[in-house]
Amino acid sequence: MPKIVNHDERKNTIAEAMWRVILDKGMEGATVRNIAEEAGLSLGALRYYFKTQDDLLVYAMDLVQERATKRIEAVLQQPLSPKELVVAVILEIVPVNANTKIEMEVWFAFIAYVKHRSDTLDVPDDQILEMTQRLLTFLQEQGLLKSTCQLEMEIERLYGLIDGLAIHAILNPERLDPEHVQKTIIYHIDSICC
């Protein structure tokens, strides 16, 4: 009897293999051959799922977003106060655990690699700016933002804080450990709320 293969699961396995190769060898090492080897597949099997390396690259990045979105959706189901909810959502993006660290490190490598190819490659938006807008609008609607806050400026500041913390947590994890990242986010949200 032929082996039944879950194609979505196989595609995810290949994408995760690409993540591991990127983390180990950088984007320049993310060749189809290296990815197939890491996934334990032949080149033909990999090409069955992804016709081009760019197809795999975009799929792998979409998978990062999909997983972060699922985690955020789970957070939104929790009985948290508005400020706790905002902090919890942000913590699903910044690198505070093994999963978010891998995803953010791969994301930054991907963005640096494709920056000059946005006209030929469907580069996904990280959606962090939109998320930041929704989170701060939510706090404002809840009557929690200080009256002195300028919403547009606070959106930019939080967006910059998230990106900055993510970069520094990846580049210098000894100095910026997960607990410090969490405390910094809580401190910032407390500073703009009543």
N, C-alpha and C positions, 0 to 999 in steps of 0.2 A: 504494500500500500504506500502511495507517495506521501512524503512528509508535508504536512500542512504548514504553510508559512504565513505568519501575520505580517503583511506588508508594511503597515504603519509602524509596527514594533521594529521591524528590520530597518526601516528608514531612520527611526530614532536612534537605533544602535549605531548606524553609520554616522549620523550627525554627532553623537557623543564621542565616537572614535575620532572624528575630526577635531572636536574640542580638545581631547587629550593630546593629539598631535600638535595642535597649535600651542598648548601650554608647554609641551616638551621641546618642540623644535621651532616654534614661531610660525608665522604665516608662510614664510619661505619654505618651511619644511612640510607644509600641508599639501603635499602632492597626492595625486590619486593613488599612486602606488603605496605611499606611507599610510594613507587612511585605510586602504583596503587591507593592508597587513595588520594594522591596529584593530580593525573590525573582525579579523579572521575570515576574510572573504577573498575570492579571486577578483581580479580587475573586471572580468566580465560580469560577475554578480553585482559589483558596485555600479557598473555602467548600466545595468538593467534598471536600477532605481534612479540613477542620476546620469543623464546623458552628458552633462558637462560639469566641470568643476564649479563653475559659477552657480549652476542649479543647486549643487550640494551646499555651497557656501550660503546662499540665500535661505535654503531650508534650515540649515544649522542655526542661523541667526533668528529665523522665525520661531524655532523651537525654544530659544532662550526667552523670547517674549511670551510665548505661550505658557511656559512654566511659571514665569513671574506673574502673569495674569491669573493663573489658577491659584497661586498662593495668595495673591491679593484678594481674590474673590472669597477664599476661605476666611481671611481676616475680616472681611466685611460682614460675615455671618456671626462673628463673635459679639457677645454683649459687652462692649467697651464704651467708655466715655468718649466724647468727640476727640479730645486731645489724645487719649490713648490710641484711638483708632488711627489718627493721622500718623502718629509715631510708628505704630505697628505696620502700616502700609509702607512707609519709607524704609523700614528695616527689612522688608521683603525684596528690596532693590539693592541697597548698599551692601558691600561684602562684609557680613558679620558672621557667616558660617561657611562651611565647605561649599555648599551649593551656590550661594550667592557670590562667593569669591570666584569660583570657576566661571560662572556666567558673566560676571563683570569683566574679568580678565580677558576672556575670549571676545566679549563685545568690544572692548577697547582695541584689541589687536585687529579685529575685523574692521572697525571704523577707520583706523589709521591706514589699513591696507586698501580699502575701497574709496577713500576720500576723493581721489582723482578720477574715479570711474563712475560717479553718480549719473552721468549721462548715458552710460552703456549697461549699467547694472541696476536692478531694482533694489536699491539700498533702503532697508526698512528704517523708519524713524524710531528712536528709542522710546518715544512717548513719555519721557520723564517730565518735559515741560508741561504737557497737557495734564498729566497726573498732578503736578504741583499746582496748576491753576485750579483743578477740581478740589484738591485738598484745602487750599486756602479759601476758596469760595465757600466751601462747606463750613469752615470755622467761622467765617464772616456771617453766614446765614444762621449759624447757631448763636450768634451774638457774642462770640468769644474773642474775636480780634480786637485789640485795643483801638480806640477811636482815632488815635494818632497814626495808625498804620495806613500807608498808601498801598493798596492792594497790588497794583502792578509792580511796584518796587519790591514788595515782599515776595511776590512770585519769582522775580529775577534773583533775589537774594537766596531764597530757599533752593531754587534750581542750581545756582552756583555752589551752594553749600553741599548739596547732594553729590554733584559731580566732583567737587574738590575732595570730599571725604572718601569717595569711591577710589579716586586716583591715589590718594595718599595711603589708604588702607591696603591697596595692592602693592604700591611701590615701597612702602616702609611699614610693614605689618608689626614690626617690633615696637615702633613708637605709637602706632595708632591701632590698638587692638580692638576687638569687637565691643568690649565694654565701654571703652572711651568713645567710640563712634556713637553708640547708643546714648551715652550721657550727653554728648554734644548735640545730638538731635533733640533730645528732651529739653535741654537748656535753651536751644533756639526757639522751639515751639512755646515754651513757657515765657520767653522774653517778649513774644508778640501777642500773647493772649492775656485777657483780663484775669 
